[in-house]
Each structure stands twice: as structure tokens, then as C-alpha cells.
Amino acid sequence: MRGVTGRLMLLDTASLYFRAYFGVPDSVRAPDGTPVNAVRGLLEFIDRLVKDHQPDELVACMDADWRPQWRVDLIPSYKAHRVAQVREGGPDEEEVPDTLSPQVPVIEAVLDALGIARVGVDGYEADDVIGTFTARAKGPVDIVTGDRDLYQLVDDARGVRVLYPLKGVGTLQLTDEAWLREKYGVDGRGYADLATLRGDPSDGLPGVPGIGEKTAAKLLAAFGDLAGIVAAVGDPKAKLTPSQRLRLDEARPYLAVAPTVVRVAEDVPLPDVDPALPRAPRDGETLEALGHRWGLGGSLQRLLTTLGAPPA
């Protein structure tokens, strides 16, 4: 990966095109009648993000493997309820709306023709790609995602924040450490421990039975981190209720493996890409053909105008 030194914006691309798909009517269609609501919605999102936040660098991070086997090996229930088809020797197929799946290759082709860096790595989720780019960045980082799991990367000292869409991307929750402490009672690193204890049904993470979000925050405040909580279980002097001690003790097998599943990887082998925000399309001829074929119209033109505008 080339050195990232300016303001880097990392897109959790699938999270954003899912939001675009459900937020833009499926009456938005190509000339042949194919729905392109996710494609056009994502282009509108990127246009607004670049206008409002003016990143120097932009990477569209992809799920090359939305359910990595190394996570499933540790917690078999991980995202199991989202599997549409099990594939031998390859990533399982995720349950995706019928009219969204055909739009994903179009999104990828348009991003490539624009010259927006697009990175997915076999065996890893987009979260892991985001985590690794963030770890390597030398300047501030804006992570755009509708996935709260990435709150764990928030770091005020390094200028890392999460922009969480509340309505489209026009209204974003700027998540920094102050916001996390107010909402959850933890900082960025503490959020992963909180999520481990609390669990997450949407990801198939069971958590510790009887330990909800508020209790998890109190335990982390009292004992510092997950390792401190586990150590306290074996300390008769530690201030745990009998039920907390019992539940945490019974959950030791889960707590031994869950942090590896919950924490995003920061050592993904990233390809050598240029994250610089493109000021002109990489392949104008292909982009023009894609715009015509899929009826991308004003959505694409507005983004091209924004990308070509000099920084304010």
C-alpha cells in the first residue's frame, strides 16, 4: 500500500450500498428496466461525502469474504443465519435481495472506471481491510459505515472517527471518544470488549447470558478490560455478584475465542493501491459506456463534477 498521509476516507462499501438499495426506490432503473437504485444511491452517497468532508484519499473497502472461515472455526454461529447457500471450498453465499446482487458488479465496474481505489482481500471482511488501512494511516481517518462494530477503531489521539449514517449520508453521527463514553461508557478499544460481553444477535455472537450492555459497561469501568474481568472471576475479593461470577465463569470458553472474532484484523495483506481521490476518471471511455448502459445520468455526472472540483 502506498503511504496514506492526508485525510483518508474509508467506505464500508457493502454497508453503504445496502442502505442505498433500501433508501432509493427500486423504480430507479436502467433503460432496459433493470433496477439500479443501489448503484445510483451509492454514487450519490460518495458525492455527498466528498463534498461535505473533502478527503484527500478515498478507499472503497469490500467484503471479499463476508464470513471468514477463521472466524467461523472459533464461533460456528457467526453470521450463520445469513447464509443463503453453503459453498464447498469457497466463501458461503450471503442472503442478499434478488435485485441487489446483480447491481454489485456494476458498482465495482463504475468505481474502477472512476479510479476510486477498491480493495477486498480473500479471507477477510471489509471491516478487516478498514482496520488495516486505519492502523497504517499516518493522518486522520474518517470511516463511513452503518456497522457499529467499527466503533472499536475510534481514536481521538490519531484523529480516527466513524461517520455513521442516520439518514442517507446527509445526516451523519460523528462518532468520537466523547460520544462513545456518553453513549456506552467506553472508548474505542473498550467498545470491542463491550460488544464481546453483550453479544450481537445480528452477527450470531451469543455474548455472556445475563450480561447486557449496561452491566458490561459497569464491569469494564470496574476492572479495566475484558482480561481484567476474567481475572476478577477467579478472585474471591473482586466485587462481582454471585450470578455475574457464575455466568462469566461458565462463559470462559466463549470469552477465550470471542475477542479474536469481534476485533477487526489490523494485519491484512493489502495490495499496492493509490488511495488518492481521483480528479479525473481512470477510464473515461468505459465510464461513459457504463453510464449509458445503466442510465446513471445525473448521479454519475454530479460525482464527476465534484471529483473534478479543486479542493476548497
Secondary structure, DSSP 4 states (H G I P E B T S, - for coil): -----S-EEEEEHHHHHHHHHHHS-TT-B-TTS-B-HHHHHHHHHHHHHHHHH--SEEEEE--S-SS-HHHHHH-TTTTGGGEEE--TTSPPEE---TTTTTHHHHHHHHHHHHT-EEE--TT--HHHHHHHHHHH-SS-EEEE-S-GGGGGG-BGGGTEEEEEEEETTTEEEEE-HHHHHHHHS--HHHHHHHHHHH-BGGGTB---TT--HHHHHHHHHHHSSHHHHHHHHT-TTS---HHHHHHHHHTHHHHHHHHHHHSPPS---------BPPSS-S-HHHHHHHHHHHT-HHHHHHHHHHHHSPP-
